[in-house]
Amino acid sequence: MSGTRNPVTEAELHAWLDGELPEERLADIERHLADHPEIAQRFERYRAQRAMLGQCFGPLIDQPLPDRLTPPFTAREHPNPASRRWSVAQWGKGALWGTAVAASLLVFVAGGTGGWFLRDRMAGGAEPPTAAFIADAVAAHRVFAVEVRHPVEIGVEDEAHLVNWLSKRLGKNMRCPKVTRGGYQLIGGRLLADSVGPVALYMYEDAAGRRITLYIRPAHNTSGSAFRFAEDGGVRALYWQDNGLALAVTGELDRDTLSGVAEEVYGALNS
């Protein structure tokens, strides 16, 4: 906890993420994250990236290691196939092999390429938003959807100002799409930033106080992409790319309702 004799360290934050933090420090970590939303958002991205790594590479744990990837990376005979399994011990053998694995994982995390993205590229489809974009959208939803007094920066009563401001900052002609599916109504929005640049976040709320968010960022690829689904810890997101924008609708709601909302947003922005 910052400002005390025993401040929270980066190592403790990673231990908390890995479930290895001593219980006596848990309350300090939770207070630290509550006081520093930017750190909380960063670690939500780490959590999402780790989940995607597990989803993409988990099935490889019990697969034989290809001969061409075994130092010195030439085909050879192995009398015992089990010796070529992916394992913690195998990862530790050979500085060259360890460096190659570390480099490949660094590229994966930095590029944020999830397994479904890889399948789309192999199929020749339009390049969809990256995993980092989805992680940022989910993190933003978790941070702001629970706010009681300041869920948005500009309320729906100043919608025209909100649209003009976001359009100027994002360099795009922004709109506030209306949502009726599930009884949600726009309550306002705010300007955010990620590693790429400015981001628009719109928030919607139903009669019971449940909230969903629409996360929008300019995209270099102007071609469209199909809706894609992601889920992390009960938070679900549908994301796509269209007209030079990457978009994600995020919330703790069932997939059918989320799909209806995403379709409604898509229709509103293309009408």
TORFILUM-962230 format. One line per 3 residues: number of its first residue (from 0); for each residue z, x, y of C-alpha. Coordinates in steps of 0.25 Angstrom, whole numbers, padded with zeros to 4 digits, always signed. Example, Ala and Ser with C-alpha at 12.3 -4.5 7.8 and 13.67 -1.06 7.14 Angstrom:
<rs>
0 = +0031:+0049:-0018 ~ +0029:+0055:-0004
</rs>
This chain:
<rs>
0 = +0000:+0000:+0000 ~ -0005:+0007:+0013 ~ +0006:+0010:+0023
3 = +0017:+0012:+0013 ~ +0023:+0025:+0006 ~ +0015:+0022:-0006
6 = +0001:+0017:-0002 ~ -0009:+0012:-0012 ~ -0019:+0023:-0016
9 = -0033:+0022:-0021 ~ -0029:+0026:-0034 ~ -0019:+0014:-0035
12 = -0030:+0005:-0031 ~ -0039:+0009:-0042 ~ -0027:+0009:-0052
15 = -0025:-0006:-0048 ~ -0039:-0009:-0050 ~ -0038:-0003:-0064
18 = -0026:-0010:-0067 ~ -0018:+0003:-0068 ~ -0009:+0001:-0056
21 = +0006:+0001:-0058 ~ +0012:-0012:-0056 ~ +0021:-0008:-0045
24 = +0010:-0004:-0036 ~ +0002:-0017:-0038 ~ +0008:-0025:-0026
27 = +0005:-0013:-0017 ~ -0010:-0013:-0022 ~ -0011:-0028:-0019
30 = -0005:-0027:-0005 ~ -0014:-0015:-0002 ~ -0027:-0022:-0006
33 = -0022:-0035:+0001 ~ -0020:-0026:+0014 ~ -0034:-0019:+0012
36 = -0045:-0029:+0008 ~ -0055:-0018:+0009 ~ -0049:-0010:-0002
39 = -0047:-0023:-0010 ~ -0062:-0026:-0008 ~ -0065:-0012:-0013
42 = -0057:-0013:-0025 ~ -0063:-0027:-0028 ~ -0076:-0019:-0028
45 = -0071:-0009:-0038 ~ -0066:-0020:-0047 ~ -0079:-0027:-0047
48 = -0087:-0014:-0050 ~ -0077:-0011:-0061 ~ -0079:-0024:-0067
51 = -0095:-0023:-0066 ~ -0094:-0009:-0073 ~ -0086:-0015:-0084
54 = -0096:-0026:-0086 ~ -0108:-0017:-0086 ~ -0103:-0005:-0094
57 = -0092:-0011:-0102 ~ -0101:-0014:-0114 ~ -0105:+0000:-0114
60 = -0092:+0005:-0118 ~ -0095:+0003:-0133 ~ -0109:+0008:-0133
63 = -0114:+0021:-0138 ~ -0116:+0032:-0127 ~ -0132:+0035:-0127
66 = -0135:+0049:-0132 ~ -0143:+0052:-0119 ~ -0130:+0050:-0111
69 = -0121:+0059:-0120 ~ -0120:+0073:-0114 ~ -0129:+0081:-0113
72 = -0137:+0068:-0112 ~ -0146:+0071:-0124 ~ -0148:+0063:-0137
75 = -0139:+0068:-0148 ~ -0133:+0064:-0161 ~ -0119:+0058:-0162
78 = -0113:+0057:-0175 ~ -0103:+0047:-0170 ~ -0108:+0036:-0161
81 = -0094:+0032:-0157 ~ -0093:+0046:-0150 ~ -0104:+0040:-0140
84 = -0096:+0028:-0136 ~ -0093:+0025:-0121 ~ -0078:+0028:-0120
87 = -0068:+0035:-0110 ~ -0069:+0047:-0118 ~ -0084:+0048:-0118
90 = -0084:+0047:-0103 ~ -0075:+0059:-0102 ~ -0084:+0068:-0110
93 = -0093:+0077:-0102 ~ -0093:+0079:-0087 ~ -0108:+0076:-0086
96 = -0106:+0063:-0093 ~ -0094:+0059:-0085 ~ -0101:+0062:-0072
99 = -0114:+0054:-0077 ~ -0105:+0042:-0080 ~ -0097:+0043:-0067
102 = -0110:+0044:-0059 ~ -0116:+0032:-0066 ~ -0104:+0024:-0064
105 = -0103:+0028:-0049 ~ -0118:+0024:-0047 ~ -0114:+0010:-0054
108 = -0102:+0008:-0045 ~ -0108:+0013:-0032 ~ -0121:+0005:-0035
111 = -0113:-0007:-0040 ~ -0124:-0010:-0051 ~ -0118:-0021:-0061
114 = -0124:-0024:-0074 ~ -0131:-0036:-0070 ~ -0138:-0029:-0059
117 = -0143:-0019:-0068 ~ -0149:-0029:-0077 ~ -0156:-0036:-0065
120 = -0162:-0022:-0060 ~ -0167:-0020:-0074 ~ -0173:-0033:-0075
123 = -0181:-0030:-0062 ~ -0174:-0041:-0053 ~ -0170:-0040:-0039
126 = -0158:-0030:-0036 ~ -0146:-0039:-0035 ~ -0133:-0036:-0026
129 = -0125:-0024:-0032 ~ -0112:-0025:-0039 ~ -0105:-0019:-0027
132 = -0110:-0031:-0018 ~ -0104:-0041:-0028 ~ -0091:-0033:-0029
135 = -0090:-0034:-0013 ~ -0093:-0049:-0013 ~ -0082:-0051:-0023
138 = -0072:-0042:-0016 ~ -0075:-0049:-0003 ~ -0073:-0063:-0009
141 = -0059:-0058:-0015 ~ -0055:-0053:-0002 ~ -0058:-0064:+0008
144 = -0059:-0077:-0001 ~ -0043:-0076:-0002 ~ -0041:-0075:+0013
147 = -0033:-0086:+0019 ~ -0034:-0084:+0034 ~ -0046:-0075:+0035
150 = -0056:-0078:+0024 ~ -0068:-0077:+0034 ~ -0070:-0069:+0047
153 = -0079:-0081:+0053 ~ -0076:-0095:+0049 ~ -0087:-0106:+0047
156 = -0085:-0112:+0060 ~ -0092:-0099:+0066 ~ -0103:-0099:+0056
159 = -0114:-0096:+0066 ~ -0106:-0084:+0071 ~ -0103:-0079:+0057
162 = -0118:-0080:+0053 ~ -0123:-0073:+0065 ~ -0112:-0062:+0064
165 = -0115:-0060:+0049 ~ -0130:-0060:+0051 ~ -0129:-0049:+0062
168 = -0120:-0040:+0053 ~ -0128:-0042:+0040 ~ -0141:-0041:+0047
171 = -0146:-0054:+0040 ~ -0148:-0068:+0044 ~ -0135:-0073:+0038
174 = -0131:-0088:+0035 ~ -0119:-0095:+0030 ~ -0123:-0103:+0018
177 = -0116:-0116:+0015 ~ -0110:-0118:+0001 ~ -0107:-0132:-0004
180 = -0106:-0129:-0019 ~ -0091:-0130:-0023 ~ -0087:-0136:-0010
183 = -0087:-0122:-0003 ~ -0089:-0121:+0012 ~ -0091:-0109:+0021
186 = -0079:-0105:+0028 ~ -0084:-0092:+0035 ~ -0088:-0078:+0033
189 = -0085:-0063:+0037 ~ -0092:-0050:+0038 ~ -0089:-0039:+0027
192 = -0095:-0026:+0024 ~ -0097:-0019:+0010 ~ -0103:-0005:+0007
195 = -0117:-0010:+0011 ~ -0114:-0016:+0024 ~ -0110:-0030:+0031
198 = -0108:-0042:+0022 ~ -0106:-0057:+0025 ~ -0095:-0065:+0018
201 = -0096:-0080:+0018 ~ -0084:-0088:+0013 ~ -0084:-0102:+0007
204 = -0072:-0111:+0003 ~ -0070:-0124:-0004 ~ -0060:-0135:-0002
207 = -0050:-0128:-0011 ~ -0051:-0115:-0004 ~ -0059:-0108:-0014
210 = -0068:-0098:-0008 ~ -0082:-0091:-0011 ~ -0089:-0080:-0003
213 = -0103:-0077:+0000 ~ -0105:-0062:+0002 ~ -0118:-0057:+0008
216 = -0124:-0043:+0011 ~ -0137:-0039:+0015 ~ -0146:-0033:+0004
219 = -0157:-0023:+0004 ~ -0165:-0030:-0007 ~ -0171:-0043:-0001
222 = -0175:-0049:-0014 ~ -0167:-0060:-0021 ~ -0159:-0059:-0034
225 = -0153:-0069:-0043 ~ -0139:-0074:-0043 ~ -0129:-0065:-0050
228 = -0115:-0068:-0055 ~ -0103:-0058:-0054 ~ -0088:-0061:-0057
231 = -0076:-0052:-0055 ~ -0061:-0057:-0057 ~ -0064:-0072:-0055
234 = -0073:-0070:-0043 ~ -0087:-0074:-0046 ~ -0100:-0070:-0037
237 = -0114:-0074:-0037 ~ -0123:-0064:-0030 ~ -0138:-0063:-0026
240 = -0147:-0056:-0017 ~ -0157:-0063:-0008 ~ -0164:-0061:+0006
243 = -0158:-0048:+0008 ~ -0144:-0052:+0005 ~ -0134:-0050:-0006
246 = -0125:-0062:-0008 ~ -0113:-0065:-0017 ~ -0106:-0079:-0018
249 = -0092:-0076:-0023 ~ -0080:-0084:-0027 ~ -0070:-0088:-0038
252 = -0078:-0100:-0043 ~ -0085:-0104:-0055 ~ -0099:-0098:-0057
255 = -0107:-0111:-0056 ~ -0101:-0114:-0042 ~ -0103:-0100:-0038
258 = -0118:-0101:-0042 ~ -0119:-0114:-0035 ~ -0113:-0108:-0022
261 = -0123:-0096:-0023 ~ -0135:-0105:-0025 ~ -0131:-0113:-0013
264 = -0129:-0100:-0005 ~ -0142:-0095:-0009 ~ -0149:-0108:-0006
267 = -0143:-0109:+0008 ~ -0147:-0095:+0011 ~ -0161:-0097:+0007
270 = -0163:-0111:+0013
</rs>
